[in-house]
Amino acid sequence: LIKDVEVLNCEYGKNTIKFLRLHREGKKHFVKEVEVCTHLRLTSAHEYLDGNNSLVIPTDTIKNIVLVLAKKNGIPTLEQFAIDICKHFMTTFCQVAYVKTYVQEVPWQRLHENGVPHIHSFICVPDGIRFCEAEQCRNGPLVVFAGIKDLKLMKTTQSGFEGFFKNEHTTLPERHDRILCGELFCKWSYGECKDFDFDCIWNKIRECIIEAFSGPPDCGEYSPSYQKTVNSIQMLVLSKVSQVIETVLNNTFYNVVDMKNLGLTNDKEVSKCSKHNLPRLFRNTQP
């Protein structure tokens, strides 16, 4: 037998708990469709070391608790729902040493007909997926994170890439006018749980991301690189929250098609898509 082995992590849990929560106010309906992942770490590792399951909360029980909390408390915001889940496990089960919950939302939006909001019909609009995380160690603070992912952005000018390092292996030409396109992931921290207006802050940060990417609506703003664009997004987001954990812009290249052999002049009107180069990953924090 191997001796002196230390168990570093015996976390387990239930992934991909998907459900729809319907809320009614008279004839008007509101929907939240979410996917939840909840993981626990217990105060002992007997189930791993000895096969003793007496303290193990089954993953089916974890799933049922999440559904019951959705039924009883509703989902006022993703962040508040994640907080409710963490608090429930910490206050109900003394054998839980750590809990972490991830929640993401399907982007349903209310349908409008001739400018009139429909009372019970919705459309799924892929304009960025909202997500959040909450975690807590026993006797420690409850910490909340939030973010947006799969937000696809494009601008058709006011972007270039010039003056980069060149050697005998460089074949990429400089470009002073190109299409800038990417799929954005941004995650930030609220720190210890306080009284935040989570919906308001999330919407403001989404607006900051779009503003920093695109610039003023009448003229835009020149981007010399994906890196500079990511930094501009981070700096503007930092004006709204204390810490940006991670920002990723997975870039998509559009190369102008040479149509000279076809007897045509292509003034950047037709471009071929080269889907996703390696992701550009940056971190930025504010003390």
Disulfide bonds with the S-S distance in Angstrom:
none
